[in-house]
Amino acid sequence: MDNIPRVPEDDLYEDLDKSLDQNRAKSRKIKAMILVGVVVGLGMAHYFSYIQLPLDKLMSIPAPAPAPAPAPAPKVKVAPKPEPPKVEQTALPQEPDSPPAQEEAEEEAISPEQVDERLAALNKMNLIEEDISSHKEQTAPPVVKVQPSQTNKPDAEEPPKAPAIQPDNPPAPAEGNKGKAESSASPPDINKEESDTYAVQVVATTDAMSALEIRDKLAAQGRQPWIATSTTPHSSYRVEVGVFGTIKEAASLSVTMAEAGFENRAAYLSGGKMVTLVIGSFANREDGARLALKAKTAGFEAKVRLRSETKNLYMVRVGKYKSHKEAQDAMNAIRKSGFHPEGITK
């Protein structure tokens, strides 16, 4: 024991202090590292808990819907349907069947009865003068009976002259001239009394149908109307459709035009050898051209022609009164019944 070297106590204390200092330094480093680790861990935990979502949530978020939605567009484009040609092929066999049906409908539209009725109407227009002349002679005797003071000479003269109204087919000019001859023959019987009698003239018109209608209305009121005729030169632009040999041949077209809205009448051409249908008569060519164009648009061959002719004037008169006062009283009564008399003629 005596051989063991002795270390001075001061050195021992110094070594102890150094080792203690070293241990303290190590412990401080360890504590510092632990603190740093804790701080870093807390920071990381705070970062992941408050700033970033958990990984499981991140993984659970569905991926955005695939954007290639316009992909079906090319599918629509790639859909050409070759069906139209099939429809045309099916329609072709039907076309020949439809025209006959239309033609049958057109043929059925004009029945024989309609043609006969139209023929009668056209013939009536051409027999107006005979109707007027015969009615004039038939109504003269009743006027004399109403006024017994007048002589009975007209009664004895007129009945033999009154021809029966016969609806003959007009071979044109002959019957037209006969009608004019009869109408010109009957006025002298009336003119014989003109110096002694007065008549109320209700209207004077170139429309024979209108004159006949007014005459019939006056007769329905119990009056004694009659019609006097005269002629006046007249020229107009007529719109004519077609040329026919007889009125019967024109009757079918006349029905078709009437159904299309074109009122028409028959008129003779070439001195009565031919017949045409007149749909209008105008004082100037422009008005006639407008109507002709309208008729052509509807499918009718219309032409405008200037016609110079003598036109009949139909004067509807009432009574044969011996005094002007009687005629004046009759005119006042006629005016009250709805007519507008033009005056008194002698």
NORJO-V919865 format. One record per residue. PHI is phi in degrees with one decimal (999 if undefined). BURIAL is I if it has 9 or more other ideal C-beta (glycine too) atoms within 8 Angstrom, else O. D_CENTER is the distance of its C-alpha to the mean C-alpha in whole Angstrom. Layout:
BEGIN
PHI&BURIAL&D_CENTER + PHI&BURIAL&D_CENTER
END
This chain:
BEGIN
999&O&151 + -71.3&O&153 + -77.3&O&152 + -70.0&O&148 + -72.2&O&147 + -94.0&O&146 + -99.8&O&143 + -64.8&O&144 + -67.8&O&142 + -63.5&O&140 + -66.7&O&138 + -61.9&I&137 + -63.6&O&136 + -67.2&O&134 + -62.9&O&133 + -61.6&O&131 + -63.0&O&130 + -63.9&O&128 + -64.3&O&127 + -63.1&O&126 + -63.6&O&124 + -63.8&O&122 + -62.5&O&121 + -63.9&O&120 + -64.5&O&118 + -63.1&O&116 + -63.5&O&115 + -65.2&O&114 + -62.5&O&112 + -62.1&O&111 + -61.7&O&110 + -63.0&O&108 + -65.3&O&106 + -62.6&O&105 + -61.3&O&104 + -61.9&O&102 + -62.3&O&101 + -62.8&O&100 + -61.1&O&98 + -64.0&O&96 + -63.4&O&95 + -61.3&O&94 + -62.1&O&92 + -65.3&O&90 + -62.3&O&90 + -61.1&I&88 + -64.3&I&86 + -72.9&O&85 + -83.3&O&84 + -109.2&O&82 + -101.4&O&81 + -108.1&O&80 + -75.3&O&79 + -60.4&O&81 + -63.8&O&80 + -65.2&O&79 + -69.4&O&76 + -61.0&O&76 + -73.5&O&76 + -81.8&O&73 + -65.4&O&71 + -66.9&O&68 + -67.8&O&67 + -57.7&O&64 + -57.9&O&61 + -61.6&O&60 + -72.6&O&58 + -70.3&O&56 + -68.5&O&53 + -66.5&O&51 + -59.8&O&52 + -66.9&O&49 + -55.7&O&47 + -60.4&O&48 + -64.1&O&48 + -65.9&O&44 + -66.7&O&44 + -84.8&O&46 + -118.1&O&43 + -70.9&O&41 + -102.0&O&40 + -82.3&O&39 + -87.7&O&37 + -51.6&O&34 + -59.9&O&36 + -64.5&O&36 + -63.7&O&33 + -64.4&O&32 + -65.7&O&35 + -74.9&O&34 + -76.5&O&30 + -60.0&O&32 + -68.4&O&33 + -83.5&O&30 + -62.4&O&28 + -65.7&O&30 + -79.6&O&29 + -72.3&O&25 + -58.0&O&25 + -60.0&O&27 + -64.2&O&25 + -65.9&O&21 + -65.0&O&23 + -64.1&O&25 + -63.4&O&21 + -66.6&O&20 + -67.7&O&24 + -73.3&O&23 + -63.2&O&20 + -108.2&I&22 + -85.7&O&25 + -58.3&O&28 + -64.2&O&28 + -63.8&I&24 + -63.7&I&26 + -64.1&I&29 + -64.0&O&27 + -67.2&I&25 + -62.4&I&28 + -64.0&I&30 + -66.0&O&27 + -66.5&I&28 + -64.8&I&32 + -63.2&I&32 + -62.0&I&30 + -85.3&I&33 + -108.0&I&36 + -62.5&I&35 + -64.0&I&38 + -65.6&I&40 + -63.3&I&38 + -65.3&I&39 + -65.8&I&43 + -68.8&I&43 + -66.8&I&42 + -60.8&I&44 + -73.9&I&47 + -74.6&O&47 + -85.0&I&46 + -64.1&I&49 + -60.0&I&52 + -59.8&O&50 + -63.3&I&50 + -67.2&I&54 + -67.3&O&55 + -67.2&O&53 + -115.0&I&56 + -66.2&O&59 + -69.8&O&61 + -78.1&I&59 + -72.7&O&61 + -96.5&O&60 + -61.4&O&60 + -61.3&I&56 + -63.1&I&56 + -76.6&O&59 + -85.2&I&57 + -78.1&I&53 + -53.7&I&53 + -62.8&O&55 + -82.1&I&52 + -73.1&I&49 + -83.7&O&48 + -70.6&O&46 + -77.7&O&42 + -113.8&O&42 + -78.0&O&38 + -73.1&O&40 + -67.9&O&38 + -75.1&I&38 + -73.6&O&40 + 79.1&I&38 + -61.0&I&41 + -62.0&O&43 + -69.6&I&42 + -61.6&I&40 + -69.5&O&43 + -63.4&I&45 + -61.7&I&42 + -67.6&I&43 + -66.2&O&46 + -66.3&I&46 + -67.0&I&44 + -79.1&O&47 + -79.9&I&50 + -75.4&I&49 + -55.5&I&48 + -57.2&O&52 + -61.9&I&53 + -77.7&I&51 + -65.8&O&52 + -62.5&O&56 + -98.3&I&55 + -60.7&O&53 + -71.2&O&57 + -111.3&O&57 + -125.7&I&54 + -123.9&I&51 + -135.6&I&47 + -92.6&I&44 + -89.5&I&42 + -82.5&I&38 + -160.2&I&36 + -126.2&O&36 + -144.8&I&33 + -92.0&I&32 + -92.9&O&29 + -64.9&I&31 + -62.7&O&29 + -64.9&I&29 + -62.5&I&33 + -66.2&I&33 + -64.1&O&31 + -65.7&I&33 + -59.4&I&36 + -66.9&O&35 + -65.4&O&34 + -65.5&I&38 + -65.5&I&40 + -66.4&O&38 + -84.7&O&40 + 87.3&O&43 + -92.6&I&43 + -115.9&I&44 + -84.5&I&42 + -150.2&I&42 + -122.2&I&40 + -103.0&I&42 + -123.0&I&41 + -152.6&O&42 + -119.0&O&40 + -143.1&O&39 + -65.4&O&39 + -153.0&I&35 + -131.0&O&34 + -153.8&I&30 + -96.2&I&28 + -97.4&I&26 + -97.7&I&23 + -114.1&I&24 + -129.1&I&23 + 77.6&I&26 + -134.6&O&30 + -131.4&I&31 + -78.9&O&35 + -140.1&O&34 + -66.0&I&31 + -61.5&O&31 + -66.6&I&30 + -84.5&I&27 + -63.3&I&26 + -62.6&I&24 + -65.7&I&22 + -62.1&I&21 + -64.4&I&20 + -60.1&I&18 + -68.6&I&16 + -64.0&I&16 + -67.2&O&14 + -82.7&O&12 + 97.7&O&11 + -108.6&I&15 + -67.1&O&17 + -146.3&I&21 + -142.1&O&24 + -88.9&I&27 + -141.8&I&30 + -85.4&I&33 + -126.0&O&34 + 54.5&O&38 + 67.5&O&40 + 95.5&I&38 + -80.4&O&38 + -127.5&I&35 + -130.7&I&31 + -132.8&I&28 + -104.9&I&25 + -103.7&I&24 + -107.1&I&20 + -178.9&I&21 + -137.2&O&24 + -133.7&I&25 + -78.7&O&28 + -126.3&O&27 + -70.2&I&26 + -61.8&O&24 + -63.4&I&21 + -64.6&I&22 + -65.1&I&22 + -65.0&O&18 + -67.0&I&17 + -62.6&I&19 + -64.5&O&17 + -63.3&O&14 + -67.2&I&15 + -65.1&I&17 + -61.8&O&14 + -81.5&O&13 + 102.8&O&17 + -108.4&I&18 + -82.6&O&22 + -103.7&I&22 + -134.6&O&24 + -101.2&I&25 + -132.0&O&29 + -85.6&I&31 + -119.6&O&33 + -105.8&O&36 + -155.2&O&36 + -91.4&O&38 + -104.3&I&35 + -75.9&I&36 + -112.6&I&37 + -108.7&I&36 + -111.3&I&38 + -86.9&I&38 + -126.5&I&42 + -128.7&I&44 + 75.9&I&47 + -136.5&I&50 + -102.1&I&53 + -75.6&I&56 + -124.3&O&56 + -66.7&O&54 + -65.1&O&54 + -61.5&I&53 + -66.0&I&50 + -65.0&I&49 + -62.3&O&49 + -65.2&I&47 + -65.0&I&45 + -63.3&O&45 + -66.5&O&44 + -65.9&I&41 + -64.1&I&40 + -67.6&O&40 + -82.5&O&38 + 112.0&O&35 + -96.6&I&35 + -126.4&O&36 + -60.2&I&39 + -85.6&O&40 + 154.6&O&43 + -114.5&I&46 + -117.7&O&47 + -113.2&O&51
END
